Amino acid sequence: MTGVGGALLIGGTSSDAGKSLIVAGLCRALARDGVRVAPFKAQNMSNNSAVTLDGGEIGRAQALQAQACGLLPDTRFNPVLLKPGSDRRSHVVVRGRTVGEVGAADYQRWRRGLADVVADELAALRRDFDAVICEGAGSVAEINLRASDIANMGLARAAEMPVLLVTDIDRGGSLAHLFGTTAILEPADQALIGGYVINKFRGDPAILQPGLDMLADRTGRPTLGVVPYAEGLWIDAEDSLAAPVGRRVGGPRSAPTPGHPRLTVAAIRLPRISNSTDVEALACEPDLDVTWVDDPASVRGADLVVLPGTRATVSDLRWLRAAGLAEALTERAAAGRPVLGVCGGFQMLCRRIVDDVESSAGAIDGLGLLDVDIEFAAAKTLREFDGALVTGDRRIPVRGYEIHHGTVVRSGVRPWLYEHRTGPEGAREGAVFGTHCHGALESDEFRREFLREVAALVGRRGFAPDPSTSHAAARTAQLDLMADLVTEHLDMSGIARLIADGPGTLPSVLSWLSDDLAPDGRT
């Protein structure tokens, strides 16, 4: 496929249809074939984000897609990021920088002004790369938002870009979703829908084929592939929908290692959880069972509890107390059983929080498990983290990134980590650990050292992390699996033609309906 030019939008019939997977897979497949390819998502709504080299912020999925292309994260790949802080309001990040907070109604007015930003960034990428694989947002059929749309058909129309429509058949009703989504669009938008992809298929494709043939007859559009369900795909979830309570994090459970005890990890599923991908690094370890939980019994029973990041520290702290989880965490700390807090989770573990920025709650009591005071600053800290865990005469490297308003203004306990440029970071008190550093557990040597200490604290004699486990290798393997899936199961030549030549002249779906109806309106 060398020499492919242009752009393609991967749209969905719904949220979580598999758009991110298909984009990452196509990016990886094209890059492996020598194509200079870049990802793009005009507007993302997610609390899972990553930091770029210049201190900007983009959606985590776009950072992963950039890696699939062999590129570093760049704010051009996700010019508009919405980070929900409640059901009604979100922080707006434009070109990597927070520019304000808006409600749903306000944002419809904002979007019209952001259309130029999106168009400029996409045009720049198309000048710099052979192909740009764009990801839509939610469903392309949100016709109530069409007038101000900058991420789906509005983007495709403005950029004269073909659209490949993806549906998740595991949810049922996919053929109707594809037909109905196409039919509800206005004719000029329909004209850009160049084909369909079925995602997460289980079973015999021959049984599905008659339905695909009828879909092609009714729409004039081919299905360019049926991607099978793959249990091995699990890393770098885009949003909190991928972190349901009770779900085990990671791939299929490995067979127990003879003579090696396993560790159980309870990751608390906060209502406004952010950067839940921190937990996935633990799930790379073969002798760990990591599960999302929201009940006190699970918190009391696990070997390690992780309190992850949150977009609403004060609100989620109140939820912890109401759910009985604060009491369970306090009992753990008193018993010397390990608790790890990351970013917002770290802040909740502290003695006192002053927040006049995010929640306007003023001064409140934290859980008091770390003798540390937190104060929220108006300016957000956005930077890469390059530091170490110092233990005895050893310095164990720790790499990651920081995204937070809350800052440590007083600490009565020793720091847990050291950042080479800014100094002491985080806190450690007994079996309670806290850090603002996202991604720290992706540093293999540090993760293994931490788990050895956890095992010692809970008396799991004989536990030893697998020295061959590499988080970077696991992520690369995931990207290659995505690329293998699309290469094997999609019509890559047809997709190349779609990218290079556009969808061609296609019929309106409504024309099929009108042709099939008798004059009295009955078939």
Residue, then its C-alpha position, 0 to 999 in steps of 0.5 A: m500500500t506504499g504511496v497511499g495519499g489522502a485521508l479516511l474517517i473511521g466513523g461508528t454507529s455508536s460509542d465503543a463500536g471499535k473505532s479506536l481499535i480499527v484506527a490503531g490497527l490501520c495505522r500500524a498496518l500502513a506504517r509496517d508497509g512503509v506508508r507515512v501515516a498519522p492519526f487524527k481525532a478532531q474532538n475526543m471526550s475522555n478523562n484518559s489523556a497523555v502528555t506531549l513533549d511540548g507539555g500539551e494534553i491529548g486523548r490517550a487513544q491518540a497517543l497509542q495510535a501515534q505509537a502505532c504509526g511510529l510517532l511521538p504524541d502530538t497535539r495536532f493528533n487531537p486538537v480538541l479534548l473534552k474532560p468531563g468533570s460532571d454529567r453536565r460540564s467538561h473542561v475544554v482542551v484546545r491544541g493541548r491547553t485548557v481554555g475553559e469549562v463549558g456545559a452541553a448547551d454552551y459547547q454547541r456555540w463553542r464548536r462553531g469556533l473550533a471548526d477552523v482549528v480542526a480544519d487547520e490541524l487536519a490540513a497540516l497533517r495531510r500536507d506532512f503525511d501520505a495518509v491520515i486515519c481519522e477517528g470519529a466521535g460517538s455515532v455519526a448519526e447524532i443528527n441533533l448535533r449535525a449543524s455544529d459537528i466538527a468530529n464526524m460527518g461535519l468533518a468529513r464534508a469539510a475535508e471531502m473525506p470518505v467514511l468507513l462505518v464501524t459497528d460492534i456486532d457483539r451488541g446485536g442489531s449491527l445490520a440494522h445499525l449500519f442501514g439505519t445510520t446511513a439512512i438517517l443522514e442527509p444525502a450529501d453526508q450519505a454520499l461519503i459513506g464508502g463502506y462498512v466494517i463489522n467488529k467483534f464477530r463470533g461464529d461462522p462468517a458464512i452465516l453472516q454473509p447473506g445479511l451482508d449481501m442484502l445490506a449491500d443490495r439495500t445501500g449500494r455499499p460493500t462491507l470491507g471486512v468482518v473483524p473477529y472478537a479477540e480476547g487478547l485485546w485489552i490495553d489502553a482503554e479510551d474511556s471509563l466504559a472499559a472499566p466496569v465494576g467486576r471486570r478483570v483487567g488484562g488478557p486471558r488469565s495465565a496458568p498459575t506458576p507452580g510454587h509462586p503465589r498470586l497477588t490480588v489487586a483491587a482497583i477502585r472504580l471511581p465515578r469520575i475515574s481518569n487515566s485508568t490505564d495506570v492499572e493496566a501496567l499491573a495487569c501485564e504481570p502474569d501472577l497478578d489478578v487485577t479487578w475493578v471494584d466498588d465495595p468495601a469487602s473487595v477493598r478489605g480482602a485484596d493484597l493491594v488496593v489502587l486508588p486511581g486518578t479522577r477528574a473530580t477529586v472532592s466529589d469522588l472523595r465524598w463518594l468513597r465515604a458514602a460507599g463505605l470505602a473510606e473506612a475500608l481504606t483506613e482499616r487497611a492502612a492501620a493493618g499495614r496492608p498496601v494502598l497505592g494512590v495515583c494523582g487524584g487518588f493520591q490527593m484523597l489519601c492526604r490529610r487536607i485538601v484546599d480546592d478553590v479551582e476544580s470543585s470550589a469546595g475550599a478546605i476539606d479533610g482528606l482521608g488522612l492516611l498520608d500526612v500531606d496537604i494538597e492545594f489546587a492551583a489555577a494552572k495545571t501541571l502538564r509535564e513528563f516525569d523522569g525520576a527514580l525510586v531511591t532504595g539504599d544505594r540503588r536508583i530505580p528509574v521511573r518514567g511517566y507524566e503528570i496532569h494535575h491541578g492539586t499540588v503538595v504544599r506541605s509534607g510530614v512524611r518522606p517522599w516516595l520518588y524523586e524527579h530529576r528536575t523538580g526534586p522530591e515527589g509523592a509520599r510514603e507512610g507505612a504501607v500507603f504510597g502516593t504519587h502524581c506520576h501517571g505511568a510510573l508502573e509502566s517502568d518494569e524494574f520499578r513495578r517489580e520492586f514495588l510488587r516485591e514490597v507489596a508481597a512482603l507486606v502481605g506475607r506472600r512468601g515466594f512471590a516473585p515478579d516475572p523478570s521477562t515481563s515488559h510493559a512496552a513489549a506488551r503494548t507493542a504486541q497489542l498494536d501488532l495484534m490490531a494490525d494483524l486483525v485488520t490486515e487479515h480481515l479487512d479488504m486493505s486494497g479496497i480501503a487503499r482505493l477509498i483513501a486515494d479516490g474517495p467513495g465514488t458515486l453512491p446511491s441514497v439509501l432512501s432511494w432504495l426505500s422509495d423504490d421498494l414501496a408500492p404507491d399506497g405506501r405498502t411493500 
